[in-house]
Amino acid sequence: MISGRDEQRVDRLLEPALRALGVAGKVRELQLQAIFAEVVGPALAPLCTAVALERGRLVIATTHSALAHQLQMEAPDLIVALNTRIGHAAVRRLAFAPRSR
């Protein structure tokens, strides 16, 4: 079993390697896409998807503008939850785009 201390050591090794390979941003984006549904919950997850991370801006595709408005109002809490889950302050703001149903 890996202890919290061991996880920190692995993270300290992986982060510079990912940056050196030029893939750190893509890895963060994929992490966020994978956990987004869990963070918004089962009721909203079918209606919205994290699609891209661009310079600290997480783009979320939603099925309708009312949902985008709701998520924007919850943005501070969502940002904290997402960043906490990935262990990195990757998301600074949210942006919204239409998604086909």
N, C-alpha and C positions, 0 to 999 in steps of 0.2 A: 504494500500500500504506500502511496506517495503522500508525504506529509505536506502541510502548507509551506513549510520552509523549502522543501525540495521543489515544489511548484514555482516558488519565487526564483530559485536558481535556474530552472529550465526556462522560465520567461526571460530572465536576464540574458540567456544565451540565444534564445530564439529571436527576440526582437531585433538585435543588431544584424543577425543573419538574414532575416526577412527584408530589412531595409537595404542591406548590401545587394541582395538579389533583385531589388526593385519591386517587390511584391507585397510589402507590408500594408499598403493601402487597400489592395485587392483582398487580402486576407481579412482585414477589418470589415470590409464591405460584405464579404461572404458570412462572417460571423454574425453581423447585424441582421442579414437576411434570414439566417437560420433561427435566431432567437426572437425576431420581431413578433411572430404570431403568439409566442408564449407571453410576451410582455403585454400585448394588447388584449389578450384573452380570447377564449373560444367563440364568444359572441361576435366580436369584430374581425377576427382573423380572416374569415372567408371574404370579407369586404375590402380588405386593404393589404398591401404588400410593400415591403421595403425593396426598392429597385436599384438604388445607386447611392454611393457615398462620394460626394464631390466637395473636397476642401472643407470638411466639417459639416456639410449640409447633407442630411439624409433625405433623399427623395422618396416619398411614399405615394404609391398609386392607390387611389380610392375609387369606389364605384359611384359615389355621388358627392356633391359639394357640401352637403350637410355633415357628412362624416368627416370630411377634411376640416371643416370648421370645428367640430367637436374635438378632433385630435389636436388641432392648433391650440385650443384652449387648455388642453392637457399636456401641451408640449414640455413645460418644465419638468413635470413628473416623468414623462416618457423618456426624455433625454437622460435624466438621472438613472432611471431603471436600465436603460440600454447600456449606458457607459459602465454602470456597476457590473452588469452581467458579463461584459467582455473585459473588464478590468483595465480600461483605458478610456481617456476622455476624447474619444473619436468624434462624437456627435456634438455639435454646438448649436445647431438649429435644424428645424424641419421645413421641408418644402413639399408641395403636393401637386400631383398630376392626375389627370383622369385615367381611369382604367375601365376597359370594357367588361361587362358582366359576363 
